[in-house]
């Protein structure tokens, strides 16, 4: 029995010794695994799942040894967390470096933090010049000018010098009120009334007065020209008053007086009234009531029909052509006091001339008109714009031929005017075919000299009053002779 118990005790001791050896081997392996990793990657040792798995796979007798090992590893975790936090700090600073460079660029050279603090302190130093307090008796303009603060301009940037702070004077950043000077007032009013367009209107009125088959009266001619000019100034001023928000979007009209604020809208309306009322009064009382009525109707047609139609329909071009055709009719009625076929012929010539003139002009300003919100043929119907311009170029040839038929000019007028009419028709055809900016510019500049030359040729070929009186006498004499022959 003793031998059996001894053998069993020996076997148990051998088992315990064997278990101890196994535990020692496992501890050595774990220590070797822990030291085999590089210290740059300590997070591999900090994995709680690994220890839980080991606890599950070991038996109950090995639990005290495992707790001792976990205690040692927990003590080592403090070092690993420190390394991990250090790496985290490095990562955050590396990530924030790009953000700081976007906000404020820094030099690539490594500068000590003390030097950066010095630069920040020097950047914050801004010198202000404080003006002395002005006495009470000084004027408001002097006190306001002296109370303005001025900042000192910083020196040029250098690598080792202080970074200057950009500063602008408050006077440059402040809204300034436009001051109206009496010396600039005539020029401003001339641009408000579109003095060049007014001159063209007066010249066509004078042409209509000169073409009338009556003796020339200088006083009536002067009153008709002055009244028509004043009416044109009034219409143009009201037109600019209505189109201020639209003209500000166009490069062609953004420098007009009302758009720039050189004069107030009230002053513009007062100027229009001071021109329109005396102008219509001169035409009505000084010339005749028919001419005054035509002048008042033309102001209404231009301001109340043509101006709003520019943003609604392409029909504004035809309405504007009627407005341009009325001034020569006013000249004719000022001389004769009646509305004859000759007046309508002159109005028809001006009506047809305006289509190649304005359509060629608007073709080069399509971007401007679309930006300003105007409905023009060149923007919405470019094919119709070129077609209408070409048709009215041919219409000028037909109207020139009608003049001797109505006994206004001699037959030499359609012959002499044929070359200039054919030339503008050729340019109109080029504009219709090419549809480019170059052909439109050529047609526009041709229309500028075509109209005065056509009216001048028409005036030179006008039938004189004596010829018409002789014809009237001859017709009257032949009628008396026929009556005498018939009488016994």
Secondary structure, DSSP 8 states (H G I E B T S, - for coil): -HHHHHHHHHHHHHHHHHHHHHHHHHHHHHHHHHHHS-GGGGGGT--HHHHHHHHHHS-GGGHHHHHHHHHHHHHHHHHHHHHHHHHHHHHHHHHHHHHHHHHS---SS---HHHHHHHHHHHT---EE------TTS-HHHHHHHT--EE-------SSS--------TTTTS-------HHHHHHHHHHHTTHHHHHHHHHHHHHHHHHSSS---HHHHHHHHHHHHHHHHHHHHHHHHHTHHHHTT-TTTTTSHHHHTSS-HHHHHHHHHHHHHHHHHIIIIII-HHHHHHHHHHHHIIIIIIHHHTTT-TTHHHHHHHHHHHHHHHHHHHHHSS--HHHHHHHHHHHHHHHHHHHHHHHTTHHHHHHHT---HHHH-HHHHHHHHHHHHHHHHHHHHHHHHTTSB-THHHHHSHHHHHHHHHHHHHHHHH-SHHHHHHHHHHHHHHHHHHHHHHHHTB--HHHHHHHHHHHHHHHHHHHHHH--
